[in-house]
Amino acid sequence: MKTLSADKSKVQIGVVPEEAALLLQGLEAQRAELGSIAEELIELLRAKGVRPPPSPDHIRTEFLGPEG
């Protein structure tokens, strides 16, 4: 992420698509805690065509016993 331009009323940033997708995913996961600012950012990202990253085909879980 880098700042493209900034003044007293707005800031324009540039991010690669993968970062934007992760940002959208995080905002959607915390939208209840973040409130209206999250909703506004989600709308802006989606309007630019950003989609959250795809879910993995398989979630790998492992158990490490008490012996460590």
Rosetta blueprint (number, residue, H / E / L):
1 M L
2 K E
3 T E
4 L E
5 S E
6 A E
7 D L
8 K L
9 S L
10 K L
11 V E
12 Q E
13 I E
14 G E
15 V L
16 V L
17 P H
18 E H
19 E H
20 A H
21 A H
22 L H
23 L H
24 L H
25 Q H
26 G H
27 L H
28 E H
29 A H
30 Q L
31 R H
32 A H
33 E H
34 L H
35 G L
36 S H
37 I H
38 A H
39 E H
40 E H
41 L H
42 I H
43 E H
44 L H
45 L H
46 R H
47 A H
48 K L
49 G L
50 V L
51 R L
52 P L
53 P L
54 P L
55 S L
56 P L
57 D L
58 H L
59 I L
60 R L
61 T L
62 E L
63 F L
64 L L
65 G L
66 P L
67 E L
68 G L
